[in-house]
Amino acid sequence: MSREERYEHGMKVLSDVDGEAGQRVVDSLADVSPELGHQVVAWAFGDMYARPDLSPRDRQLVTLGVLTALGGCEIELDVHINAALNVGLTPAEISEALLHTAVYAGMPRSINATLVAKKVFGERDLLPVKPSE
């Protein structure tokens, strides 16, 4: 694929997963590092997210765990918690995944990620979160 074809393919995947939030991230990079925006679309989404062996739902679970463990990724967590909802994860599943990160990444990071989830769930009128039966 050409550079432009990779970008176009990545934009479709980005749109399917992140909706408008993904485009906002790319747009926010345009005046400081348009190449980083291009790589987010072409490489991260066009190449990596489009790989066939994990579903978009599973990719989002992995992404939420990694971003939580890294810490300091609240902007990205906001985007990816929305994406997780877009690809079929429930608020209860997201909350459980973030709770589980406390075991491996620590309480402060789990709490920070959960508070981002609370913000996203509130914006999407998904509070209070009810545990799965």
Secondary structure, DSSP 8 states (H G I E B T S, - for coil): --HHHHHHHHHHHHHHHHTHHHHHHHHHHTTT-HHHHHHIIIIIIIIIIT-TTS-HHHHHHHHHHHHHHH-S-HHHHHHHHHHHHHTT--HHHHHHHHHHHHHHH-HHHHHHHHHHHHHHHHHTT--S-----
